[in-house]
Amino acid sequence: MNRLSRRRPCPTFLLTALAASLCLGGCADDSAGQSATASASSSTSTGEPSDTSSTSETSSSGSGSGTGTSSTSSTGEPSCEDPKTLEIRELFTVGDPQETLEIAACTGDRWYFVGASESTLEITLRGATSGVQALVAYPDLSPNEAASEPLGGPLSSADNEPATLSFAVPRSGEFVLDVTPKIAEEGATYGLEIRCVDGCERETTRFPMLWVHGWTGFENIGPLTYFFGVRDHIEPLGFPMSIAVLDPYNSSEVRGEELALQIDDALQDWRARKLDLIGHSQGGIDSRYAISSLGYGDRVSVLLTVATPHRGTYIMDLALGLVPGGAEEALAFLLNLLGAVSADAQSDAKASFYSLSETHMKGQFNPHNPDDANVVYISYTGRTCAAIDFLDPKKMCDDYVDPLLLAGYNILKIAQGPSDGLVTIESAKWGDYRGEMIADHIDEVGQIAGVTDPNFDHRAWYLKRVRDLAVEGH
């Protein structure tokens, strides 16, 4: 059984929210495959394209670049030797045609482009003189593999005659377009255009999103999804989403190991090179552990954390007796927040508490988990207040703290300052910190049951964040 919860996009998008515990996200697993439909038409008079299997790459990952291997024939002309490499040309912007693109002898170009499910893209290739050929494939394939498993093509053009491919996008996200000269030894000059012709209102990020939850359910919540209603608000627009399913409460090392396996699953399911991780609370720490300690930085484009205690939260230290003070009160608050925790599970809950303590985060975790240069780190947090604080304009109060979080809010207010009732604003800042939401730690994920402060629409807030990721190329 798949470890993560993912729904593949369906043509009708009649999506149904499934009941599950707070940490499970209530999401179905669908392992059924999907196929792409594509048709090609060419106005060239040069006949069949040359063998696409000549497009290869020295790296089987499909992400290398180079100039290819060549030698000199007895006539003095360059002669190509296999395997050849493809130059990685990054992201091709749909709707922005490019002319006079150059391919050196014995090489090819690999372009990335993005399409949304249930849309159709038109790809036009215009090769000069001896011409070029191209094919579309999933980005997790090497050029040799792509030639064997194309989603569209081969497309062939020479003498500046356009060749056009209609590509019905099979799933949202990134694809590759591999372009090679018909005569490898000569290189090529060509023009390329990709434009949307149908379903152009559909939206997508470049990479699929894997949403990573924090602790399991709060007291009396019942069988509700963790990011309440967010999936059903965002996914029907076209955005590719999966939901991680981790241990409800355990150390970030344990949960991070689980997350790494689910990153692998999501990459395979989506046929993707990278993911966008969105983590709430401990989910952000689990993500950092997978990226840094387990070496998953090359598979993650961005980590967006929401109210993640990057520098720990003082409540945990207090509850575990790591600092002097009301340990019993703090521990009772945390166990009540988690809901009914069995005696057997309390040790795992305390392991989670220690993982989020200031003692652990500042003294152990952060030094051993530096940011990965391949990953963009973005952070947000919430701010809340008790009723009495609304009388003081300096408190910047717009959200009433949920009664479940009042004890935690008061502890942090006295000891460290403004918070969302569980995590201080200062602790949540990491990487590119982009500000606060009008929400406490429960409201941040739309709990309980979608009832949040009237001034805060969590669904709209997350949709804005997802659209930001799309605009920024994640």
C-alpha positions in Angstrom: 0.0 0.0 0.0 1.3 3.4 -0.9 2.7 5.4 2.0 1.4 8.7 0.9 -2.0 10.0 0.1 -2.3 11.3 -3.4 -5.2 11.8 -5.8 -4.4 11.8 -9.5 -6.3 14.5 -11.5 -9.5 13.2 -13.1 -11.3 14.7 -16.0 -14.4 15.6 -14.1 -12.7 16.7 -10.9 -15.6 15.4 -8.8 -13.3 15.2 -5.8 -14.6 13.8 -2.5 -13.1 14.6 0.9 -12.5 11.3 2.8 -12.8 11.2 6.6 -9.5 10.4 8.4 -7.7 11.5 11.5 -6.2 14.9 11.6 -2.8 13.9 10.6 -3.8 11.6 7.7 -5.3 14.4 5.5 -8.3 12.2 4.5 -6.8 11.5 1.1 -7.2 8.5 -1.2 -4.5 6.6 -2.9 -4.8 6.0 -6.6 -2.2 3.9 -8.2 -3.9 3.7 -11.6 -1.8 5.0 -14.5 -2.6 7.7 -16.9 -1.8 8.1 -20.6 -1.1 11.1 -22.7 -2.7 11.7 -26.1 -0.7 13.6 -28.7 -0.9 14.1 -32.5 1.8 15.4 -34.7 1.6 17.1 -38.1 4.5 18.2 -40.2 4.6 20.4 -43.3 8.2 19.4 -44.2 9.0 17.5 -47.4 12.1 15.7 -46.0 10.3 12.4 -45.2 10.8 10.5 -42.0 12.8 12.0 -39.1 16.2 10.4 -38.4 16.5 7.9 -35.6 15.6 9.5 -32.2 17.6 7.0 -30.3 20.7 9.0 -31.2 19.6 11.4 -28.5 21.3 10.3 -25.3 23.1 11.5 -22.3 26.2 10.4 -20.4 24.1 10.7 -17.2 21.1 8.4 -16.8 19.4 11.1 -14.6 18.6 13.2 -17.6 20.0 16.3 -15.8 23.5 16.5 -17.1 24.9 18.9 -19.7 27.9 19.0 -22.0 29.1 19.4 -25.5 29.0 15.8 -26.6 31.8 13.6 -27.9 33.3 14.1 -31.3 36.3 13.0 -33.3 37.7 13.8 -36.7 37.1 11.6 -39.7 39.6 10.8 -42.4 38.1 13.6 -44.5 38.7 16.2 -41.7 35.0 16.6 -40.9 33.9 16.1 -37.3 32.4 12.7 -36.5 30.1 12.2 -33.5 30.6 9.3 -31.1 28.0 7.9 -28.7 26.9 8.6 -26.1 26.1 12.2 -26.7 25.0 14.8 -24.2 22.2 17.3 -24.0 22.6 20.8 -23.0 20.1 21.6 -20.2 18.3 24.8 -21.3 16.2 25.3 -18.2 12.6 26.4 -18.4 10.9 27.3 -21.7 8.1 29.8 -21.1 4.8 28.9 -22.7 3.7 31.7 -25.0 7.2 33.1 -25.5 8.5 31.9 -28.9 12.3 31.7 -29.4 14.1 32.0 -32.7 17.6 31.2 -34.0 18.4 28.7 -31.2 21.7 27.0 -31.7 22.8 23.4 -31.2 26.5 22.6 -31.3 27.8 19.6 -33.3 27.3 16.3 -31.5 25.0 17.7 -28.9 21.3 18.4 -28.4 19.0 20.6 -26.2 16.8 19.5 -23.4 14.1 22.1 -22.6 11.8 22.0 -19.6 8.3 23.3 -19.9 5.2 23.3 -17.6 1.6 22.3 -18.4 -1.6 21.9 -16.4 -3.8 18.8 -16.5 -6.8 18.9 -18.8 -5.1 21.5 -21.0 -3.6 21.2 -24.5 -0.4 22.8 -25.6 0.7 23.3 -29.2 4.4 22.9 -29.9 5.9 24.3 -33.1 9.4 23.4 -34.3 11.1 25.2 -37.2 14.5 23.7 -38.1 16.9 25.5 -40.6 18.6 23.7 -43.5 19.3 20.1 -42.5 16.8 20.3 -39.7 16.1 19.1 -36.2 13.8 16.6 -34.5 12.1 16.7 -31.1 10.1 14.6 -28.7 8.2 15.2 -25.4 8.7 13.0 -22.3 8.4 12.9 -18.6 11.3 14.7 -16.9 12.4 11.7 -14.8 13.7 10.0 -18.0 17.2 10.1 -19.5 17.3 11.1 -23.2 17.7 7.4 -24.2 14.7 6.4 -22.0 12.7 9.4 -23.3 13.3 8.3 -26.9 11.9 4.9 -26.0 8.9 6.3 -24.0 7.9 9.6 -25.6 4.6 11.3 -24.7 4.6 13.1 -28.1 6.6 13.1 -31.3 9.0 12.6 -32.8 8.5 16.0 -34.4 10.7 16.8 -37.5 11.4 20.0 -39.3 13.9 21.2 -41.9 14.4 24.1 -44.4 12.4 26.4 -42.0 9.2 24.5 -42.6 7.2 24.3 -39.3 6.2 21.1 -37.7 3.5 21.1 -35.1 2.6 18.8 -32.2 -0.7 19.0 -30.3 0.1 17.8 -26.7 -2.8 16.9 -24.4 -1.2 17.3 -21.0 -1.6 14.1 -19.0 -0.8 15.5 -15.5 0.1 18.8 -14.1 3.7 19.8 -13.8 7.0 19.7 -15.7 7.8 17.9 -19.0 10.9 17.8 -21.2 11.3 18.5 -24.8 14.5 17.0 -26.3 15.7 18.6 -29.5 18.5 17.1 -31.6 20.0 17.8 -35.1 19.1 15.5 -37.9 22.7 15.4 -38.8 24.5 15.3 -35.5 27.9 16.3 -36.9 26.5 19.6 -38.3 24.6 20.9 -35.3 21.5 22.9 -36.0 19.7 26.2 -35.8 16.0 26.2 -35.0 13.0 28.1 -33.6 10.6 26.9 -31.0 7.2 28.0 -29.7 4.9 26.4 -27.1 1.5 27.9 -26.6 -1.7 26.9 -24.8 -4.7 26.3 -27.1 -7.2 24.7 -24.7 -7.9 24.6 -21.0 -5.7 27.6 -20.5 -7.4 28.6 -17.3 -5.9 25.6 -15.6 -3.2 26.3 -13.0 -0.2 24.4 -11.8 3.1 24.6 -10.0 6.2 23.4 -11.8 6.7 20.6 -9.3 4.2 18.5 -7.4 3.5 19.6 -3.9 3.9 17.3 -0.9 2.1 18.6 2.2 3.6 17.6 5.5 1.5 17.7 8.6 2.4 18.4 12.2 1.0 16.6 15.3 -2.1 14.5 15.1 -5.6 15.6 16.2 -6.4 18.1 18.9 -8.9 17.2 21.6 -12.5 16.5 20.4 -11.8 17.3 16.7 -12.7 13.8 15.5 -12.0 12.4 12.0 -11.1 15.6 10.1 -8.4 16.3 7.5 -5.4 18.1 8.8 -5.2 20.9 6.2 -9.0 21.3 6.5 -10.6 21.7 3.1 -7.4 23.0 1.5 -7.0 20.1 -1.0 -10.5 20.3 -2.3 -10.1 24.1 -2.7 -6.7 23.9 -4.6 -6.5 20.6 -6.4 -9.5 21.1 -8.8 -7.8 24.2 -10.2 -5.1 21.9 -11.6 -2.4 22.0 -8.9 -0.7 18.7 -8.3 -0.9 17.7 -4.6 0.0 14.7 -2.4 -0.4 14.5 1.4 2.3 12.9 3.6 1.2 10.4 6.2 3.7 10.3 9.1 3.7 9.0 12.6 1.2 11.1 14.6 3.8 12.0 17.2 7.4 11.0 17.2 10.9 12.5 16.9 11.7 14.4 13.7 14.4 11.8 13.0 11.7 9.0 12.9 9.2 11.2 11.0 11.9 12.5 8.6 12.8 8.9 7.6 9.2 8.2 6.9 8.9 11.4 4.9 12.0 10.5 2.8 10.3 7.3 1.7 7.2 9.3 0.7 9.2 11.8 -1.2 10.5 8.8 -3.3 6.9 7.6 -3.7 5.6 11.0 -4.8 8.4 11.5 -7.3 7.7 8.1 -8.8 3.9 8.6 -8.8 4.1 12.0 -10.5 7.0 11.1 -12.8 8.8 14.2 -11.5 12.4 15.3 -10.7 11.6 17.4 -7.7 8.9 18.3 -5.3 7.7 21.4 -3.4 7.4 20.6 0.3 4.8 22.5 2.4 5.2 21.8 6.1 3.1 23.0 9.1 4.6 22.9 12.6 6.8 19.8 13.1 6.3 19.0 9.4 8.8 21.7 8.6 11.4 20.2 10.9 10.8 16.7 9.4 11.3 18.2 6.0 14.6 19.8 6.9 15.8 16.5 8.3 15.0 14.7 5.1 16.7 17.4 3.0 19.8 17.9 5.0 20.5 14.7 7.1 19.2 12.3 4.5 20.4 14.1 1.4 17.2 14.9 -0.3 18.0 18.4 -1.3 18.5 17.5 -4.9 14.9 16.3 -5.0 13.3 19.4 -3.4 12.8 22.7 -5.1 11.3 24.7 -2.2 10.5 24.1 1.5 7.7 26.4 2.6 7.2 26.2 6.4 4.2 27.5 8.3 4.6 28.1 12.1 7.5 25.7 12.3 9.6 26.1 15.5 13.0 26.3 13.7 14.6 27.4 17.0 12.4 25.2 19.2 9.6 26.3 21.4 10.1 27.0 25.1 6.9 25.1 26.1 8.7 21.8 25.3 11.7 22.6 27.4 9.4 23.6 30.3 7.3 20.4 30.0 10.4 18.1 29.9 12.1 19.8 32.9 14.9 21.1 30.7 14.4 24.6 32.2 13.1 25.6 35.6 9.4 26.4 36.0 5.9 24.8 35.9 6.8 21.5 34.1 3.6 19.8 35.3 1.4 22.6 33.9 3.2 22.7 30.6 3.1 18.9 30.1 -0.6 18.7 30.9 -1.2 21.4 28.4 0.7 19.6 25.6 -0.9 16.2 26.3 -4.4 17.8 26.4 -3.6 19.5 23.1 -2.7 16.1 21.5 -6.0 14.7 22.8 -6.3 11.2 24.3 -2.8 9.8 24.2 -2.4 6.2 25.4 0.2 5.2 28.0 2.1 3.4 25.2 2.1 6.4 23.0 3.2 9.0 25.6 6.9 8.1 25.1 6.6 8.8 21.4 4.8 12.1 22.2 7.6 13.1 24.5 10.1 12.2 21.8 8.3 14.7 19.6 8.3 17.3 22.5 12.1 16.9 22.8 12.6 17.2 19.0 10.8 20.6 19.2 12.5 21.9 22.3 14.9 24.9 22.2 17.5 22.6 23.7 17.4 20.2 20.9 16.8 22.6 18.0 19.4 25.1 18.9 22.0 22.8 20.4 21.7 19.7 18.1 19.4 19.9 15.2 20.3 23.2 13.5 24.0 22.7 13.7 23.7 19.3 12.1 21.0 20.3 9.5 22.3 23.4 7.6 20.2 24.7 4.7 20.9 23.0 1.4 22.0 25.4 -1.3 19.8 23.6 -3.9 16.6 24.4 -1.9 14.7 27.7 -1.4 13.5 28.1 2.2 10.4 30.2 2.8 8.6 30.7 6.1 5.4 32.2 7.6 3.8 32.1 11.0 0.7 33.2 12.8 0.0 35.7 15.6 -2.7 35.5 18.1 -3.8 37.1 21.4 -5.8 36.5 24.5 -8.9 38.7 25.0 -7.2 41.0 27.5 -4.5 41.9 25.0 -7.0 43.4 22.6 -7.1 46.4 25.0 -3.4 47.2 24.1 -2.9 48.5 20.6 0.8 47.6 20.8 -0.1 43.9 20.9 -1.3 44.1 17.3 -4.2 41.8 18.0 -6.6 40.6 15.4 -7.1 36.9 16.3 -8.6 35.5 19.6 -6.5 32.5 20.7 -8.4 29.2 20.7 -9.1 28.0 24.3 -7.1 24.9 23.6 -4.0 27.0 23.1 -4.6 29.6 25.9 -2.3 28.0 28.4 0.5 27.8 25.8 -0.1 31.3 24.7 0.2 32.6 28.3 3.4 30.6 28.9 5.1 32.1 25.8 3.7 35.6 26.4 5.4 35.8 29.8 8.6 34.1 28.8 9.3 35.1 25.2 6.7 37.3 23.6 4.2 37.1 20.7 3.3 33.7 19.3 0.5 31.7 17.7 -0.1 29.9 21.0 2.5 27.3 20.5 5.4 28.7 18.4 6.9 32.2 18.8 7.1 34.5 15.8 10.9 34.6 16.1 11.3 30.9 16.2 9.2 30.5 13.0 11.4 32.8 10.9 13.6 30.8 8.6 15.1 31.5 5.2 13.0 34.0 3.3 10.6 35.0 6.1 7.4 36.5 4.5 5.3 37.5 7.4 2.4 36.6 9.7 -1.2 35.4 9.2 -4.1 36.4 11.5 -4.3 33.0 13.1 -3.3 30.8 16.0 -1.6 27.4 15.6 -5.0 25.6 15.1 -6.5 28.3 12.7 -3.4 28.0 10.5 -4.6 24.7 9.1 -8.3 25.6 9.2 -9.2 23.9 12.5 -11.5 23.2 14.1 -13.5 21.9 11.1 -12.9 25.0 9.1 -14.0 27.4 11.8 -11.3 30.1 12.1 -11.2 33.8 12.9 -13.6 35.7 10.6 -10.7 37.8 9.4 -8.7 34.8 8.3 -9.7 32.5 5.3 -7.1 29.7 5.5 -8.1 28.2 2.1 -7.6 31.5 0.3 -4.3 32.0 2.2 -2.9 28.7 1.0 -4.1 29.2 -2.5 -2.2 32.5 -2.6 1.0 30.7 -1.4 0.6 28.0 -4.0 0.2 30.6 -6.7 3.3 32.4 -5.4 5.3 29.1 -5.8 4.0 28.8 -9.4 5.0 32.3 -10.3 8.4 31.8 -8.8 9.1 28.7 -10.8 8.7 26.0 -8.1 
